[in-house]
Amino acid sequence: MDPLHEALKGASAADRTSFRPVFHRLPADREGLVDLLKREPRVQVFDHLHGQLTELVRSLNPSVRYTPAELDAAATAHLNGTPAEEYGVWVYYPWAQRLVHLLDEQEFALVRTDRNRNKITREEQALLATKKVGVIGLSVGQSVSLTMALERSFGEIRLADFDTLELSNLNRIRSGVHHLGVSKVVNVAREIAEIDPFLKVTCYEEGITRANIDQFLTEGGKLDVLVEECDSVDVKIYARQRAKAFGIPVIMDTSDRGLIDVERFDLEPERPLLHGLLEGLDLSVVERPMTNQEKLPFMGRIVGMETISDRMKASLPELGRTITTWPQLASGVVLGGAIVGEVYRRILLDELRISGRWWNDTTESISPANAHHLTGSPIEPNP
């Protein structure tokens, strides 16, 4: 056997399936933590608890101006005699073999969201922590999920996508090449856990089907909001049919011209799907696999052929001919994640109570015609 082939075959295989961190709280689980360190001699230990304690002290006493020595003393005093190694929680990430010492959930959440205030108040933050959101489709959905996780605007997130990460996804999905072949759901779940291990993540690696859509929407408590970002026309339709039946609002971003779509089935139980845009189309065709050509009339209605960008309009007829699927750019996907994250938060805080469509087209808004020249003369383009 070739030595290189033999060496590669004998190398340790990557963990492609786990996504739940493991918690060790001392002194109760001291033995478990010792066993972990013996079992996994290559584990990397990250213990920066003192820095988190200093941030906690500042968060609890924002009007106090500490000297560095005073802040260190206050952080130590906060332990109240508890040995530092027993304070908080040790979180093990098995897929990365990392062991991280953190404040426990209540103090962790307080410090991590401290700079949200008062764009999000502590009272609003507590309310958002009780909410459940589902995300179907993890291209734009990855950006949406991570935005909401960063803002800590949910307590549970349910993720659904049947696909694995491919090289062509890396034009818009923020990930590393070492994750190629990993389930998109697992990839996002791991990223959320590495931002905030206390957030509950429920994974549907098989994607959404007619058999599991009701479970996705209701098991463990009904979703407060559904974010639909998948490419499948049939899933777009029957996910909305069931969300409407359960009175769950739906948000969608198309990553083209910053289009955001909101359907408030919670407030308007008789509202037609997609604002009635599919009226006249035979919805029974979604009960079987559809070709790209069969999808075009539906996608044209859903995204609005008269309102999509010129480049997207030119691309749609090329599906299956010169391009393989719907074009998406990282800039549009990241923008969509940010806007959906804000719209989602405003719905849950009862600041947005309407259905509709909005365009956030940066090509139009950031243009010579809309420039505000604050000083001096406008900059003339080069000839």
C-alpha angles and dihedrals in degrees: 000000000000109000093228092050090048092049093049092047091051095047118106114272120238120251104248101168115044119092106155118095119224120232125215117188118188143256090013094054100033091121092052092051092049090050090051093053091048093046095046106039091171095058114131115226121212113187113171097140095132091061090051090050091053090052090048092052091051091047092051093046106032095161094056118095106210127194112226090257092048092049092051090049092048091050091051091046090053088066086067092207097315111134108252093236089058096048120098119348139303110227120200120202104199096191091059099028090233125146113197127189110218142168109263120262104278095047092037092055092046093054097039093053096037093106093050088075128139098001079067113022122216089251091053090045090055091050093049090051088066095055130103123211132182125207121196114193121025108218100077083009092065091057091046093048095049092046091053091044092051091052090041090227096154140043096208131023125190115205125198130184129127095204134094126226112272132188092251089057091065092080087078111005114085104227142109131264089243088069095060109129093024118123110265088227093054090045093056094040090056092049091052091048091052090053096043120358092190096066113101114239122188116192131209102187091172090062124228120318135168087257096057106027094097091048090050092051100043117013110115090011133331117284116255092210135009118211109200115197105148129127096222113103092203093054091047089056104041093040087058092045091056095040088054091050090054095041095244119152117235128213124191134181121193098195088229119107088343093282114181120187123195127188114185099202087159091064099027108039093174095050112131117244114272090001091296093298092132094055111136096021120115103247092188090080089072089069090079135040111288130211120230089254091054090049094053098079090050095045090046090057094041097050096028115243091217093054105038120103119273092246093052091047090054091047100053097072088050094062109125091007112065099353130041103217146350110315117240131175128210091236091057093043094049091045090051091051091053095047095045089049090055096043090048091052093047091051092052092046089051093244096121117045104164140087121229150098129280131185122212097185109177091186088065100034096045099051137115091261092057099040118124109213104205100181137010125357127326114270108251117220118244113265 
